[in-house]
C-alpha cells in the first residue's frame, strides 16, 4: 500500500504506541482516585500537558485535553458565545472544516448570525473582507491556520492582530498545521487553538484546545472536576500519554517537512502537470503546507480516478475524510472555483515523514495510466 492521505490521519508512531501500552495494561487506575495506584497518574497527565504546550509555545495550564478536534472547535466557539450573551455574531470562512461550518450552521438555526468569508481562486481570504465583517455584536472569529484540503495558509498573525485590536476573540483551527510548521502562540494573540493527535502520528480519540490565559472559558462538557474543572469525564490516560509523546516527536521531526516532504510533494506536482494534460493545482503555489497538493484533473470525475488508484493500492482522497460519505462536491474547491467543475474533478495527496520517492513514482505512473483509460 502507498499511503498519500496523511491529512486524513497518520499511523501511530512506534514510540507513541510503546509509551501508551503500560496505561492499557499495568497502569489502568483512575487518576481521580485518592489512593496512589490511581492518583499517581495525575503526574503522567501533567507531563503530557507540558509536551503538548511545548509544541505550540504555550504554558501547560493553557492546554485542555479533549476527545478530538471537533470537540475543541465546538468548545471554543461556544465559550466565546457564553462569555457575552449580548454578542451572537460569528465570522468564519466558506472553506473551514465541517466541524466549524456545521456547528456554525446549528448556531445560526438557533438565532446566531454567521458571516462566511469568501476566498479567491487560490484559496486566500482578503483581509479587507474580514475587517468589513466586524460588527459590535461579533463574539468570535474562527478561521483555520491551514486548509485540510488544499494546505493553503491563512495569514494568522494578521488575523490575530486585527481581532485583538477590535477586542474580538479569535479561535484558530490549527489541526493540519500543528507538527508540520512552527507555531508559537506566545507570539501570536490567539485566544483558542485546536489540535488533534492523529494528525501528527498520535492516536485517534484525543485532541487538545489551547486557551490563552485570561481568555474567557466555560465548560462544554459538564461533569466531574477533571481537567481543573474545565471538562468533565474520566481522563483516558493512555491516549493523553500518546498525544504527549506524539507532540514531543513532532517537535523533533518538524524540519523534515521542509527538508524532505516538500521535495516529494513538488516532485509529484511537477510530473503530473508535465505528463498529464488538462491538470492544474488548486490553491496558492507558495502559501500552503509543505506536504499537501490538491490537483484538478479536468474532464475526469474524481470518484472514478480515486477508485482506479485504490485498485492500485494507492490511498489519496477527494477532500476531507470527515465528509467521505458525502456525494457532493468539495465545498472548499467549490468556494475557490465556483464557475467550473473542479470541485468534482480534484484529488488531494498529502505526504508524511515516512513517505519515500519510490511511492511518488508509482503514484505518477498510476495517474498516467488511469487518466489515459478514463479519457479514452
N, C-alpha and C positions, 0 to 999 in steps of 0.2 A: 504494500500500500504506500502511495505517495500522498502525504498529508499536507495540503496547502490551504488550510482553513483555520489558522491559529486565532483569528479574530472571533471565531465561534467558541472555541475552547482550546486549551492546551493540555498535553499529557501531564500527569503529576510527575515532578522530578523525583528521581530515586531518593535523593537526600530528604525530600519532603515526606515521602512515604515512610522512610526509616524513622524520622522524627515523630511521626504520628502514631506509629504502631503501639508503643507502650500504653497509650491512652485508650486504646481499644481492648487491651488485654490486662496488664497488671495494675495500671493506674486508672481504674474506672470509677473512682469516687465522685461524689457531688461536691463541687467547690464551695457551695454554701453551707456545708456541714460544719459543725463546731469541733468535731474530732479531727485529729491530724491526718488520717487517711484521706479525707476529702479536702480539708481546709488547706493542705499543703499545695493543692493545685492552683490556688489563687496566685501564687508567685509565678507559676508557669504561664498563666494567662497574662500577667503583667509583663513578663518577658516578651511575649508575642506582641503585646501592645507597643512596646518600645521598638521592636523590629519594624513594625508597620509605620510607626511615626518617623523613624529614621529614613525610610524610603522616600517619604514626601516632604521631609524637612519640618515635621510637626512636633509638638510636645506630646508625650504619651497620654496625658489626661485629655487630649483633644481627639482621641480615637475611640469611636464607639463600634463594637463588633455587631454585625447584622447577619442575616441569613444569605443575603445576595445584594447585587447592585440595585435590583428593582426595589427592594425594601429601602435601601439607602436613599434612592432618588425620591421615592414617595415620602419618606420620613422628613427629608429636608424641606420639600415644598410645603408639607403640612405644618411643619414647625414655624415657617415664616408666616403662614396664614394665621396660625394660632397666636402669634406674637402681637398682632394688632388686628382685631376683628373688623375695624373700620376700613382696612385695606384688603381688597379682594381682586386685584388685577395681577395677572401673571404674564411675564414676557418670556417667550421661548422661541424656538425656530422650527421651520417646517421639516427640518432634517434630523430632529432629535430621535433618540431611541424610543421604541414603543412604550417603555416603562415610564417615560416622561410624557409623551404625547397622549397616551391613553389615560393616564392619571389626570392630566390637564383637561381632557375631554369630560371625564367624570365630574371634575370640579365645576366645569363650565355648565354641565347639566344641572348642577345644584346652585347656580347663581353667580359663580365667579366669572370674571371677564378674562379671556385669554387672547393675547396678541401673538401670532405666529409669524415671525420674521421670514421673509423670502431670502433666497440665496441666488447668486448668479450661475452661469453655466459651468463655472469652475468650483462651485460649492461654497463660495465665500459670501459672507454676510457684510453688508455695508454698515459701518459704524454709525453713519448718519441716520439709518433706519432705526437702529436701537435708540439713539438719542431722542429721536422724534416720538418714540413709542411710550416714553415715560409719562405717567400722569401722577397726580397727587394721591391716587389710590393704588399705585403699584407696590405690591408687597414683596415680590421676588423676581429676579431674572434667573432663569435656568437654561444654561447653554453648555453644550459639551466641549471638551478640550479637543478631542479627535473623533472624527466621524467613524463609526464602526463599519460602514460600507465602502467608503472611499478613502479613508485615512486623512481627509482634509482637516487642517488645523484651524481653529478659530483663534483670533487674537486675544487670548485670555487675559494677558496683562492689561491691555487697553480696556477690555470689558470690565475687569475688576476695578480699575481706577475710576471709570465712568460711574459705575454703581456706587462706589464709595463716596464719590463727590456728590451724588444725588441722595445719599443716605438710604439706599435701597439694598436689600440683602441679595447676595449673589451665590447661587448654587452651581457647581460645575460637575457634570458627569464626566469623570476622567478615567472611566473604566478601560478604554482602549489605550490611553496614553501612559498610564502607570506601568513602570517597568521597561517601557520602550524609549523613554526620553527622560531627561532630568526635570523633576518637579520639586519646587521648593515653596511651600505655602507660606513660609516665613517671609518671603519676598513679594508675595502677591496677595492683595487683600481679598481673599476668597473666604466667604462665611461657611460654606458647606462644600465638601468634595467627596464624591462617591468612587469606590473602587471594588473590585471583585477578584477573589483569589484564583479562580480557574482561568483567568485571562493571562496570568503570568506563572504558570506551572505549579499552582496550588490546587487544592481540592475544590470541587463544586459544593455549593451549600453554605459558603462563608464569604462574607464581604465586610466592608467597613465604611463608616461615614466619619469624615473629619469634620469637627465642629470647632471653629475658631473660638478661643476664649472670649467671653462676653457677647458672643452672638446668641440671640435668643433660641431657646430649645425647649420643647415639651415632648414627652414620650409618645411614640406612635403605637407601641405595644405596651399595654398596662398589665402588670402582674406583680411579681416579687421585686426584691431590691437589687437584682442583678445589674451589672454594668452601672454601678453607682446610682442606681435608681432611675436610669435613663432608658432601660429596655428590659421588660420582664421576660422571664424564660430561663431555664437552666442552661448554662453555657455548654456548648459542645466542645469540650476541651481538645479533643483530637483535631477537629477542624480549625480551631483557633491556633493551635500549635502549628498546623500545616500552613496556615496563612502567614504566620510569623516567619517560618523558615523560608517560605517562598519569597517573602519580601526581602529577607536577607540575601538570598541568592540573586534576586532581581537587581539589587544594588551592585552586586559583583559583576553581573553579565550585561549591564545596560549598554556598555560601549559596543558590545557585539552587534547590536542592531545597526550601528553606523559603519563599523569596520568590515562586517561580513554580510549581514542580512540585506542591507540596502543594495549591495552588489548583485545578489541573486535576484532581487526584485527587478532591478534595472535590466538585467540580462533577459529575463522573461519578457518584459515590456518591449525592449528594442527588437528582439527576434520576432515576436508576434506582429508588431507593426510593420516590420520589414518583409515578412514572409506570408502574411495573410492579408489580403486586400479588404478594404472597407472595415477597418478596425480603428478605434480611437480610444484614448484614455478618458475616463470620467473623473474629473477632479483636477485640482491645480497640480502642476508638474513638480513644484518645489515645496509648497506649504502643505505637507502631509507626512504621515508616519513613514518611516523607512521600510516597513515590512509589507505595506499594503498597495495593491493595484486593483483597479476596477476597470475592466476593458469592455467596450461595446463591440459586438460582432454584428454589424448591420446586416439585416435580412435573415438573421438566424434566431429562432426562438431560444432563449437562454435555457429553458427547461429541457429542451431536446439535446442541446450541446452538453448540458450537465449530465444527462443520462449516458451519453457516449463516454464522457470522462469517467463516470462511475464504473462503467463496464471495463475500462482500462485500469481500474483500481486507483484512480486519482480523485482526491477529495478537494473540491472547491465549493463555491456557493453562489447563489443569486444575490443574496444580501444577508440581512440579519437572521441568525439561526432562530431567534425568538419569533420570527414570522414565517418559519419554514413550512407551516401547514396552510399558509395563505396562498390563494390562487391569483391574487392581484399583483400588479407590477410593483417594483421597488418605489416606495414613496420618496426615498432620497434622490434617486436618479430622476424621477418624475418632477420633483421640485427644481432640480437643476436644469432639466431639458424638457419642459412641458410641451414643446411643439413637435416632438418626434416620438419614435418608438424605442428609444434607448432604454427606457425603464423595463422593457420586456426582452431586451436583446443584449444584456450585460452580465458578466460574471465577475465575481470577486476572488482574488487569490491573495492569501495572507500567509507570510512566511514566519518561521520560528528560528530560534537559535540553533536547533538541531538540523535544519534544512541544509541540503548539500547540492552542489552544482549538477550532479547526475540527475537528480529529480527534476531540475529545471529543463534539461534537455529532453527528458521523457515526456514532460508535460507539453513542451512545444511540439514535439512530434505528434502527440495525440490530438492537439488542437489543429494542426495542419491536416491530419487525416480526417478528423471529424468535420471540419468546415468544408473540406472538399466533398465529402459524402452528402452533406446537407445542402450544399449549393449545386449538387449535381454535376 
